[in-house]
């Protein structure tokens, strides 16, 4: 496996943007190589894979992100090992995290910004009521929003979808007096567009590497 971490960082050209390596298709030995290349934030989307990789790499100073859908019944197993959750989108999950977590957890509220049925997340107009609901939970620390744009080559459509989150940030600032400035948007196919919409966290996979032949 050949990594292109430095090339990607040059493209981003912003030290304030965090690259989270989406490690669904990475094995622990490959993640060690990636760590040596300077990527110390890893994101998993399945609880069983997360637990395996967390154990295998416990000697490294990794910041662990859970970037997939987290089922309420799985919270107990992983929640005190996670540094950041990118997929908070219902009050039942929030209550379970608040119950099981030993200290406040940084969370992105996931918002459904595309028209694809497969995407999870709250409808944009449900976000402010949700934020009011979770404000009383001491172990939920909402830091911003996560969104997944449509899987398309139409960059104008992707831009419109990311703009929904920019508008939502302004609305939350105005109505709730909250500055939720963190945005977890942008993947390998659309991260340049995400950067134009003030992404602070990029969830990148295939753009970081290619397999040796």
Residue pairs with C-beta under 8 A, 6 or more apart in sequence:
1 30
1 33
1 209
1 210
1 211
1 212
2 209
2 210
2 211
2 212
3 33
3 34
3 37
3 208
3 209
4 207
4 208
4 209
4 210
5 19
5 34
5 37
5 38
5 39
5 208
6 37
6 38
8 19
8 204
8 207
8 208
9 19
9 38
11 192
12 19
12 191
12 195
12 202
14 195
16 200
17 195
17 199
17 200
17 201
17 202
18 41
18 200
18 201
18 202
19 39
19 41
19 202
19 204
19 208
20 41
20 42
20 43
20 65
20 67
20 184
20 201
20 202
20 203
20 204
21 31
21 34
21 39
21 41
21 42
21 43
21 204
21 205
21 208
22 43
22 45
22 67
22 187
22 203
22 204
22 205
23 31
23 34
23 42
23 43
23 44
23 53
23 205
24 44
24 45
24 46
24 49
24 205
25 205
26 34
28 52
28 53
28 56
28 57
30 209
31 42
31 53
31 57
32 57
32 60
34 42
34 208
34 209
35 57
35 60
35 62
39 208
40 60
40 61
40 62
40 63
41 62
41 63
41 65
42 53
42 57
42 62
42 63
42 64
42 65
43 64
43 65
43 66
43 67
43 86
43 203
44 50
44 53
44 64
44 65
44 66
44 67
44 68
45 66
45 67
45 68
45 69
46 68
47 70
47 71
47 74
47 77
47 78
50 64
50 66
50 78
50 81
50 82
51 77
51 78
51 81
54 64
54 81
63 83
63 84
64 81
64 82
64 83
64 84
65 82
65 83
65 84
65 85
65 86
65 203
66 78
66 82
66 84
66 85
66 86
66 87
67 86
67 87
67 146
67 184
67 203
68 87
69 87
69 120
70 78
70 85
70 87
70 93
72 92
72 93
72 96
75 93
75 96
75 97
75 100
76 100
79 97
79 100
79 101
79 105
80 100
80 101
80 102
82 105
83 106
84 105
84 106
84 107
84 108
84 143
85 97
85 105
85 106
85 107
85 108
86 107
86 108
86 110
86 146
86 184
86 201
86 203
87 108
87 110
87 120
87 121
87 146
88 94
88 97
88 107
88 108
88 109
88 110
88 134
88 140
88 142
89 109
89 110
89 111
89 120
89 121
89 122
90 122
91 130
91 133
91 134
94 133
94 134
94 137
94 140
95 137
97 105
97 107
97 137
97 139
97 140
98 137
98 138
98 139
98 140
101 139
102 139
103 139
104 138
104 139
104 140
104 141
105 139
105 140
105 141
106 141
106 143
107 140
107 141
107 142
107 143
108 142
108 143
108 144
108 145
108 146
108 182
108 184
108 201
109 122
109 127
109 130
109 131
109 142
109 144
109 145
109 146
110 120
110 121
110 122
110 145
110 146
110 147
111 121
111 122
111 123
111 124
111 127
111 145
111 146
111 147
111 164
111 165
111 168
112 119
112 120
112 121
112 122
112 123
112 124
112 147
113 119
113 121
113 124
113 147
113 148
113 149
113 161
113 162
113 164
113 165
114 148
114 149
114 150
114 161
115 150
116 150
116 151
119 148
121 146
121 147
121 148
122 130
124 164
124 168
127 145
127 168
127 172
128 171
128 172
128 175
128 176
131 142
131 172
131 176
131 178
132 176
134 140
134 142
142 180
143 180
143 182
144 169
144 180
144 181
144 182
144 183
144 184
144 200
145 165
145 168
145 169
145 180
145 182
145 183
145 184
145 185
146 183
146 184
146 185
147 161
147 162
147 164
147 165
147 183
147 184
147 185
148 185
148 187
149 157
149 158
149 161
149 162
149 185
149 190
149 193
149 194
150 157
150 158
150 161
151 189
152 158
155 190
155 193
158 190
158 193
159 193
159 196
159 197
162 185
162 193
162 194
162 196
162 197
162 199
163 197
165 183
165 185
165 197
166 183
166 197
166 198
169 180
169 181
169 183
172 178
172 180
173 179
173 180
181 200
182 200
182 201
183 194
183 197
183 198
183 199
183 200
183 201
184 199
184 200
184 201
184 203
185 194
185 197
185 199
185 201
185 202
186 192
186 193
186 194
186 195
186 199
186 201
186 202
186 203
186 204
187 202
187 203
187 204
187 205
188 204
188 205
188 206
188 207
188 208
191 199
191 202
191 204
191 207
194 202
195 202
